[in-house]
Each structure stands twice: as structure tokens, then as C-alpha cells.
Amino acid sequence: MNILVIGGTGLLGTAILKAKKPKKFLLKISSRTKNKNNIINLDLANISKTKIIFKKIKPDVIINCSALTNVNECNKSFKKAIL
């Protein structure tokens, strides 16, 4: 079973990845920022690239832990916060 954890480098995503998992699960993690630990670069705001990545990975389960956590940025750009 393929599991995609979106926002896997954040607090909640990291906690999910640290939890013990059965070996039959294949976890893939994504982040908007580039990292060096086999993390998939995924920006949910870019729908066309997101579709390509979903088709490539073919996840059975998607766990979305992504969020815009900067309160000031959310107040300045309401549309970005909703997206």
C-alpha cells in the first residue's frame, strides 16, 4: 500500500513518519521546500504538477498535513490562506 504524506516535514507529518509502521506500507513524503532525504517536492498550489506527481506515485492513501502556518501571511493574503 502506497501512502503519501503531504507536509511530511512539518510537526504532524514528522510525528506520523516516526510512528511504527507495518513493513507492507510504503511511505512517501512531500514538502514544498527542497530537502535532501528523498523528499518529493510538491506544491499543492500548482495543480498540474500535483496531478503529475499523484499519477507517478499512485498513492492508495493520502494524508494531508500541509498548512500555511504564518498568521501574518494569512491575514495579508486571504486567498492564499484558503488555497
Backbone atoms as SQL, in Angstrom:
CREATE TABLE atoms (id INTEGER PRIMARY KEY, chain TEXT, resi INTEGER, resn TEXT, atom TEXT, x REAL, y REAL, z REAL);
INSERT INTO atoms VALUES
  (1, 'A', 1, 'MET', 'N', 0.840, -1.169, 0.000),
  (2, 'A', 1, 'MET', 'CA', 0.000, 0.000, 0.000),
  (3, 'A', 1, 'MET', 'C', 0.889, 1.237, 0.000),
  (4, 'A', 2, 'ASN', 'N', 0.659, 2.131, -0.933),
  (5, 'A', 2, 'ASN', 'CA', 1.391, 3.391, -1.026),
  (6, 'A', 2, 'ASN', 'C', 0.673, 4.464, -0.234),
  (7, 'A', 3, 'ILE', 'N', 1.390, 5.103, 0.667),
  (8, 'A', 3, 'ILE', 'CA', 0.840, 6.192, 1.467),
  (9, 'A', 3, 'ILE', 'C', 1.656, 7.437, 1.183),
  (10, 'A', 4, 'LEU', 'N', 0.973, 8.515, 0.819),
  (11, 'A', 4, 'LEU', 'CA', 1.621, 9.798, 0.572),
  (12, 'A', 4, 'LEU', 'C', 1.290, 10.728, 1.727),
  (13, 'A', 5, 'VAL', 'N', 2.317, 11.221, 2.407),
  (14, 'A', 5, 'VAL', 'CA', 2.143, 12.185, 3.490),
  (15, 'A', 5, 'VAL', 'C', 2.540, 13.548, 2.955),
  (16, 'A', 6, 'ILE', 'N', 1.552, 14.389, 2.706),
  (17, 'A', 6, 'ILE', 'CA', 1.813, 15.732, 2.210),
  (18, 'A', 6, 'ILE', 'C', 2.115, 16.611, 3.418),
  (19, 'A', 7, 'GLY', 'N', 3.207, 17.339, 3.359),
  (20, 'A', 7, 'GLY', 'CA', 3.643, 18.119, 4.507),
  (21, 'A', 7, 'GLY', 'C', 4.371, 17.242, 5.506),
  (22, 'A', 8, 'GLY', 'N', 5.088, 16.271, 5.000),
  (23, 'A', 8, 'GLY', 'CA', 5.758, 15.291, 5.847),
  (24, 'A', 8, 'GLY', 'C', 6.936, 15.823, 6.641),
  (25, 'A', 9, 'THR', 'N', 7.382, 17.036, 6.358),
  (26, 'A', 9, 'THR', 'CA', 8.498, 17.604, 7.109),
  (27, 'A', 9, 'THR', 'C', 8.045, 18.509, 8.242),
  (28, 'A', 10, 'GLY', 'N', 6.741, 18.731, 8.360),
  (29, 'A', 10, 'GLY', 'CA', 6.212, 19.555, 9.442),
  (30, 'A', 10, 'GLY', 'C', 6.069, 18.754, 10.728),
  (31, 'A', 11, 'LEU', 'N', 5.517, 19.392, 11.743),
  (32, 'A', 11, 'LEU', 'CA', 5.390, 18.778, 13.059),
  (33, 'A', 11, 'LEU', 'C', 4.509, 17.529, 13.023),
  (34, 'A', 12, 'LEU', 'N', 3.320, 17.633, 12.460),
  (35, 'A', 12, 'LEU', 'CA', 2.416, 16.485, 12.411),
  (36, 'A', 12, 'LEU', 'C', 2.934, 15.407, 11.467),
  (37, 'A', 13, 'GLY', 'N', 3.416, 15.812, 10.297),
  (38, 'A', 13, 'GLY', 'CA', 3.949, 14.848, 9.338),
  (39, 'A', 13, 'GLY', 'C', 5.120, 14.071, 9.891),
  (40, 'A', 14, 'THR', 'N', 6.002, 14.755, 10.605),
  (41, 'A', 14, 'THR', 'CA', 7.150, 14.098, 11.220),
  (42, 'A', 14, 'THR', 'C', 6.704, 13.083, 12.264),
  (43, 'A', 15, 'ALA', 'N', 5.698, 13.436, 13.040),
  (44, 'A', 15, 'ALA', 'CA', 5.189, 12.514, 14.056),
  (45, 'A', 15, 'ALA', 'C', 4.584, 11.269, 13.408),
  (46, 'A', 16, 'ILE', 'N', 3.908, 11.433, 12.306),
  (47, 'A', 16, 'ILE', 'CA', 3.336, 10.283, 11.592),
  (48, 'A', 16, 'ILE', 'C', 4.452, 9.381, 11.078),
  (49, 'A', 17, 'LEU', 'N', 5.499, 9.977, 10.535),
  (50, 'A', 17, 'LEU', 'CA', 6.600, 9.192, 9.981),
  (51, 'A', 17, 'LEU', 'C', 7.394, 8.471, 11.061),
  (52, 'A', 18, 'LYS', 'N', 7.453, 9.046, 12.263),
  (53, 'A', 18, 'LYS', 'CA', 8.181, 8.409, 13.357),
  (54, 'A', 18, 'LYS', 'C', 7.408, 7.247, 13.969),
  (55, 'A', 19, 'ALA', 'N', 6.094, 7.266, 13.786),
  (56, 'A', 19, 'ALA', 'CA', 5.270, 6.189, 14.343),
  (57, 'A', 19, 'ALA', 'C', 5.647, 4.871, 13.678),
  (58, 'A', 20, 'LYS', 'N', 5.567, 3.795, 14.425),
  (59, 'A', 20, 'LYS', 'CA', 5.898, 2.489, 13.858),
  (60, 'A', 20, 'LYS', 'C', 4.885, 2.144, 12.784),
  (61, 'A', 21, 'LYS', 'N', 5.389, 1.571, 11.728),
  (62, 'A', 21, 'LYS', 'CA', 4.522, 1.217, 10.614),
  (63, 'A', 21, 'LYS', 'C', 4.796, -0.212, 10.170),
  (64, 'A', 22, 'PRO', 'N', 3.763, -0.904, 9.736),
  (65, 'A', 22, 'PRO', 'CA', 3.996, -2.245, 9.182),
  (66, 'A', 22, 'PRO', 'C', 4.847, -2.166, 7.919),
  (67, 'A', 23, 'LYS', 'N', 5.620, -3.181, 7.656),
  (68, 'A', 23, 'LYS', 'CA', 6.524, -3.172, 6.502),
  (69, 'A', 23, 'LYS', 'C', 5.788, -3.205, 5.168),
  (70, 'A', 24, 'LYS', 'N', 4.510, -3.555, 5.179),
  (71, 'A', 24, 'LYS', 'CA', 3.788, -3.625, 3.911),
  (72, 'A', 24, 'LYS', 'C', 3.388, -2.240, 3.391),
  (73, 'A', 25, 'PHE', 'N', 3.574, -1.199, 4.209),
  (74, 'A', 25, 'PHE', 'CA', 3.265, 0.158, 3.787),
  (75, 'A', 25, 'PHE', 'C', 4.508, 0.829, 3.218),
  (76, 'A', 26, 'LEU', 'N', 4.344, 1.533, 2.125),
  (77, 'A', 26, 'LEU', 'CA', 5.420, 2.305, 1.525),
  (78, 'A', 26, 'LEU', 'C', 5.068, 3.772, 1.704),
  (79, 'A', 27, 'LEU', 'N', 5.812, 4.462, 2.562),
  (80, 'A', 27, 'LEU', 'CA', 5.538, 5.867, 2.840),
  (81, 'A', 27, 'LEU', 'C', 6.353, 6.760, 1.922),
  (82, 'A', 28, 'LYS', 'N', 5.695, 7.719, 1.321),
  (83, 'A', 28, 'LYS', 'CA', 6.352, 8.764, 0.540),
  (84, 'A', 28, 'LYS', 'C', 5.997, 10.079, 1.218),
  (85, 'A', 29, 'ILE', 'N', 6.971, 10.957, 1.345),
  (86, 'A', 29, 'ILE', 'CA', 6.687, 12.242, 1.969),
  (87, 'A', 29, 'ILE', 'C', 6.961, 13.359, 0.983),
  (88, 'A', 30, 'SER', 'N', 6.202, 14.430, 1.143),
  (89, 'A', 30, 'SER', 'CA', 6.368, 15.569, 0.251),
  (90, 'A', 30, 'SER', 'C', 6.527, 16.833, 1.075),
  (91, 'A', 31, 'SER', 'N', 7.154, 17.795, 0.454),
  (92, 'A', 31, 'SER', 'CA', 7.358, 19.088, 1.086),
  (93, 'A', 31, 'SER', 'C', 7.441, 20.139, 0.000),
  (94, 'A', 32, 'ARG', 'N', 7.024, 21.335, 0.321),
  (95, 'A', 32, 'ARG', 'CA', 7.110, 22.424, -0.648),
  (96, 'A', 32, 'ARG', 'C', 8.545, 22.887, -0.801),
  (97, 'A', 33, 'THR', 'N', 9.333, 22.734, 0.253),
  (98, 'A', 33, 'THR', 'CA', 10.736, 23.130, 0.199),
  (99, 'A', 33, 'THR', 'C', 11.599, 21.944, -0.200),
  (100, 'A', 34, 'LYS', 'N', 12.744, 22.224, -0.775),
  (101, 'A', 34, 'LYS', 'CA', 13.637, 21.156, -1.213),
  (102, 'A', 34, 'LYS', 'C', 14.436, 20.625, -0.032),
  (103, 'A', 35, 'ASN', 'N', 14.469, 19.329, 0.098),
  (104, 'A', 35, 'ASN', 'CA', 15.276, 18.669, 1.128),
  (105, 'A', 35, 'ASN', 'C', 16.100, 17.582, 0.461),
  (106, 'A', 36, 'LYS', 'N', 17.022, 17.022, 1.213),
  (107, 'A', 36, 'LYS', 'CA', 17.928, 16.047, 0.620),
  (108, 'A', 36, 'LYS', 'C', 17.588, 14.601, 0.953),
  (109, 'A', 37, 'ASN', 'N', 16.561, 14.347, 1.718),
  (110, 'A', 37, 'ASN', 'CA', 16.266, 12.998, 2.203),
  (111, 'A', 37, 'ASN', 'C', 15.178, 12.292, 1.392),
  (112, 'A', 38, 'ASN', 'N', 15.319, 12.256, 0.081),
  (113, 'A', 38, 'ASN', 'CA', 14.352, 11.583, -0.786),
  (114, 'A', 38, 'ASN', 'C', 12.941, 12.110, -0.596),
  (115, 'A', 39, 'ILE', 'N', 12.824, 13.395, -0.405),
  (116, 'A', 39, 'ILE', 'CA', 11.519, 14.014, -0.220),
  (117, 'A', 39, 'ILE', 'C', 11.045, 14.562, -1.556),
  (118, 'A', 40, 'ILE', 'N', 9.812, 14.292, -1.873),
  (119, 'A', 40, 'ILE', 'CA', 9.219, 14.744, -3.130),
  (120, 'A', 40, 'ILE', 'C', 8.865, 16.220, -2.992),
  (121, 'A', 41, 'ASN', 'N', 9.293, 17.027, -3.943),
  (122, 'A', 41, 'ASN', 'CA', 8.968, 18.446, -3.937),
  (123, 'A', 41, 'ASN', 'C', 7.556, 18.599, -4.495),
  (124, 'A', 42, 'LEU', 'N', 6.631, 19.071, -3.660),
  (125, 'A', 42, 'LEU', 'CA', 5.226, 19.171, -4.069),
  (126, 'A', 42, 'LEU', 'C', 4.652, 20.474, -3.558),
  (127, 'A', 43, 'ASP', 'N', 4.106, 21.267, -4.461),
  (128, 'A', 43, 'ASP', 'CA', 3.411, 22.492, -4.099),
  (129, 'A', 43, 'ASP', 'C', 1.961, 22.308, -4.522),
  (130, 'A', 44, 'LEU', 'N', 1.066, 22.168, -3.556),
  (131, 'A', 44, 'LEU', 'CA', -0.340, 21.903, -3.858),
  (132, 'A', 44, 'LEU', 'C', -1.009, 23.036, -4.628),
  (133, 'A', 45, 'ALA', 'N', -0.431, 24.221, -4.594),
  (134, 'A', 45, 'ALA', 'CA', -0.984, 25.351, -5.341),
  (135, 'A', 45, 'ALA', 'C', -0.792, 25.170, -6.844),
  (136, 'A', 46, 'ASN', 'N', 0.166, 24.341, -7.246),
  (137, 'A', 46, 'ASN', 'CA', 0.407, 24.060, -8.656),
  (138, 'A', 46, 'ASN', 'C', -0.320, 22.764, -9.013),
  (139, 'A', 47, 'ILE', 'N', -1.535, 22.906, -9.469),
  (140, 'A', 47, 'ILE', 'CA', -2.410, 21.753, -9.682),
  (141, 'A', 47, 'ILE', 'C', -1.886, 20.814, -10.759),
  (142, 'A', 48, 'SER', 'N', -1.362, 21.343, -11.851),
  (143, 'A', 48, 'SER', 'CA', -0.898, 20.472, -12.935),
  (144, 'A', 48, 'SER', 'C', 0.270, 19.595, -12.491),
  (145, 'A', 49, 'LYS', 'N', 1.233, 20.168, -11.764),
  (146, 'A', 49, 'LYS', 'CA', 2.360, 19.373, -11.277),
  (147, 'A', 49, 'LYS', 'C', 1.915, 18.382, -10.198),
  (148, 'A', 50, 'THR', 'N', 0.946, 18.782, -9.390),
  (149, 'A', 50, 'THR', 'CA', 0.411, 17.893, -8.354),
  (150, 'A', 50, 'THR', 'C', -0.228, 16.659, -9.000),
  (151, 'A', 51, 'LYS', 'N', -0.988, 16.861, -10.062),
  (152, 'A', 51, 'LYS', 'CA', -1.611, 15.734, -10.766),
  (153, 'A', 51, 'LYS', 'C', -0.551, 14.783, -11.325),
  (154, 'A', 52, 'ILE', 'N', 0.522, 15.342, -11.883),
  (155, 'A', 52, 'ILE', 'CA', 1.599, 14.516, -12.438),
  (156, 'A', 52, 'ILE', 'C', 2.233, 13.657, -11.343),
  (157, 'A', 53, 'ILE', 'N', 2.500, 14.266, -10.195),
  (158, 'A', 53, 'ILE', 'CA', 3.113, 13.528, -9.088),
  (159, 'A', 53, 'ILE', 'C', 2.174, 12.458, -8.569),
  (160, 'A', 54, 'PHE', 'N', 0.877, 12.768, -8.454),
  (161, 'A', 54, 'PHE', 'CA', -0.092, 11.761, -7.992),
  (162, 'A', 54, 'PHE', 'C', -0.162, 10.578, -8.959),
  (163, 'A', 55, 'LYS', 'N', -0.116, 10.855, -10.268),
  (164, 'A', 55, 'LYS', 'CA', -0.140, 9.773, -11.249),
  (165, 'A', 55, 'LYS', 'C', 1.122, 8.924, -11.170),
  (166, 'A', 56, 'LYS', 'N', 2.246, 9.565, -10.876),
  (167, 'A', 56, 'LYS', 'CA', 3.522, 8.856, -10.782),
  (168, 'A', 56, 'LYS', 'C', 3.568, 7.969, -9.539),
  (169, 'A', 57, 'ILE', 'N', 3.156, 8.508, -8.408),
  (170, 'A', 57, 'ILE', 'CA', 3.227, 7.768, -7.142),
  (171, 'A', 57, 'ILE', 'C', 2.096, 6.761, -7.005),
  (172, 'A', 58, 'LYS', 'N', 0.922, 7.107, -7.500),
  (173, 'A', 58, 'LYS', 'CA', -0.283, 6.278, -7.383),
  (174, 'A', 58, 'LYS', 'C', -0.556, 5.898, -5.925),
  (175, 'A', 59, 'PRO', 'N', -0.757, 6.908, -5.061),
  (176, 'A', 59, 'PRO', 'CA', -0.980, 6.590, -3.650),
  (177, 'A', 59, 'PRO', 'C', -2.345, 5.960, -3.417),
  (178, 'A', 60, 'ASP', 'N', -2.390, 4.998, -2.507),
  (179, 'A', 60, 'ASP', 'CA', -3.650, 4.410, -2.081),
  (180, 'A', 60, 'ASP', 'C', -4.307, 5.273, -1.005),
  (181, 'A', 61, 'VAL', 'N', -3.452, 5.909, -0.203),
  (182, 'A', 61, 'VAL', 'CA', -3.906, 6.774, 0.885),
  (183, 'A', 61, 'VAL', 'C', -3.098, 8.065, 0.835),
  (184, 'A', 62, 'ILE', 'N', -3.791, 9.197, 1.026),
  (185, 'A', 62, 'ILE', 'CA', -3.123, 10.488, 1.102),
  (186, 'A', 62, 'ILE', 'C', -3.438, 11.087, 2.468),
  (187, 'A', 63, 'ILE', 'N', -2.376, 11.429, 3.214),
  (188, 'A', 63, 'ILE', 'CA', -2.533, 12.096, 4.498),
  (189, 'A', 63, 'ILE', 'C', -2.035, 13.522, 4.305),
  (190, 'A', 64, 'ASN', 'N', -2.941, 14.486, 4.408),
  (191, 'A', 64, 'ASN', 'CA', -2.586, 15.877, 4.161),
  (192, 'A', 64, 'ASN', 'C', -2.290, 16.580, 5.483),
  (193, 'A', 65, 'CYS', 'N', -1.017, 16.892, 5.702),
  (194, 'A', 65, 'CYS', 'CA', -0.574, 17.615, 6.904),
  (195, 'A', 65, 'CYS', 'C', -0.065, 18.999, 6.542),
  (196, 'A', 66, 'SER', 'N', -0.344, 19.433, 5.337),
  (197, 'A', 66, 'SER', 'CA', 0.184, 20.723, 4.895),
  (198, 'A', 66, 'SER', 'C', -0.710, 21.858, 5.381),
  (199, 'A', 67, 'ALA', 'N', -0.082, 23.001, 5.594),
  (200, 'A', 67, 'ALA', 'CA', -0.824, 24.177, 6.041),
  (201, 'A', 67, 'ALA', 'C', 0.027, 25.416, 5.867),
  (202, 'A', 68, 'LEU', 'N', -0.630, 26.538, 5.750),
  (203, 'A', 68, 'LEU', 'CA', 0.053, 27.821, 5.785),
  (204, 'A', 68, 'LEU', 'C', -0.013, 28.278, 7.240),
  (205, 'A', 69, 'THR', 'N', 1.114, 28.241, 7.922),
  (206, 'A', 69, 'THR', 'CA', 1.115, 28.465, 9.360),
  (207, 'A', 69, 'THR', 'C', 1.530, 29.870, 9.768),
  (208, 'A', 70, 'ASN', 'N', 1.934, 30.698, 8.826),
  (209, 'A', 70, 'ASN', 'CA', 2.327, 32.066, 9.137),
  (210, 'A', 70, 'ASN', 'C', 1.063, 32.920, 9.242),
  (211, 'A', 71, 'VAL', 'N', 0.680, 33.288, 10.460),
  (212, 'A', 71, 'VAL', 'CA', -0.566, 34.017, 10.700),
  (213, 'A', 71, 'VAL', 'C', -0.567, 35.365, 9.996),
  (214, 'A', 72, 'ASN', 'N', 0.544, 36.073, 10.015),
  (215, 'A', 72, 'ASN', 'CA', 0.609, 37.374, 9.344),
  (216, 'A', 72, 'ASN', 'C', 0.392, 37.243, 7.845),
  (217, 'A', 73, 'GLU', 'N', 0.977, 36.215, 7.251),
  (218, 'A', 73, 'GLU', 'CA', 0.793, 35.992, 5.817),
  (219, 'A', 73, 'GLU', 'C', -0.656, 35.635, 5.501),
  (220, 'A', 74, 'CYS', 'N', -1.284, 34.852, 6.361),
  (221, 'A', 74, 'CYS', 'CA', -2.695, 34.504, 6.173),
  (222, 'A', 74, 'CYS', 'C', -3.577, 35.744, 6.229),
  (223, 'A', 75, 'ASN', 'N', -3.264, 36.671, 7.148),
  (224, 'A', 75, 'ASN', 'CA', -4.042, 37.906, 7.261),
  (225, 'A', 75, 'ASN', 'C', -3.834, 38.820, 6.066),
  (226, 'A', 76, 'LYS', 'N', -2.638, 38.834, 5.499),
  (227, 'A', 76, 'LYS', 'CA', -2.346, 39.686, 4.346),
  (228, 'A', 76, 'LYS', 'C', -2.946, 39.129, 3.064),
  (229, 'A', 77, 'SER', 'N', -2.925, 37.807, 2.913),
  (230, 'A', 77, 'SER', 'CA', -3.393, 37.185, 1.681),
  (231, 'A', 77, 'SER', 'C', -4.429, 36.111, 2.012),
  (232, 'A', 78, 'PHE', 'N', -5.665, 36.544, 2.112),
  (233, 'A', 78, 'PHE', 'CA', -6.754, 35.629, 2.474),
  (234, 'A', 78, 'PHE', 'C', -6.917, 34.516, 1.443),
  (235, 'A', 79, 'LYS', 'N', -6.793, 34.876, 0.148),
  (236, 'A', 79, 'LYS', 'CA', -6.935, 33.854, -0.906),
  (237, 'A', 79, 'LYS', 'C', -5.875, 32.769, -0.788),
  (238, 'A', 80, 'LYS', 'N', -4.652, 33.168, -0.477),
  (239, 'A', 80, 'LYS', 'CA', -3.569, 32.193, -0.316),
  (240, 'A', 80, 'LYS', 'C', -3.841, 31.295, 0.887),
  (241, 'A', 81, 'ALA', 'N', -4.372, 31.874, 1.953),
  (242, 'A', 81, 'ALA', 'CA', -4.693, 31.090, 3.147),
  (243, 'A', 81, 'ALA', 'C', -5.770, 30.054, 2.852),
  (244, 'A', 82, 'ILE', 'N', -6.772, 30.425, 2.095),
  (245, 'A', 82, 'ILE', 'CA', -7.850, 29.482, 1.734),
  (246, 'A', 82, 'ILE', 'C', -7.311, 28.395, 0.809),
  (247, 'A', 83, 'LEU', 'N', -6.462, 28.773, -0.140),
  (248, 'A', 83, 'LEU', 'CA', -5.893, 27.795, -1.067),
  (249, 'A', 83, 'LEU', 'C', -5.070, 26.779, -0.302);
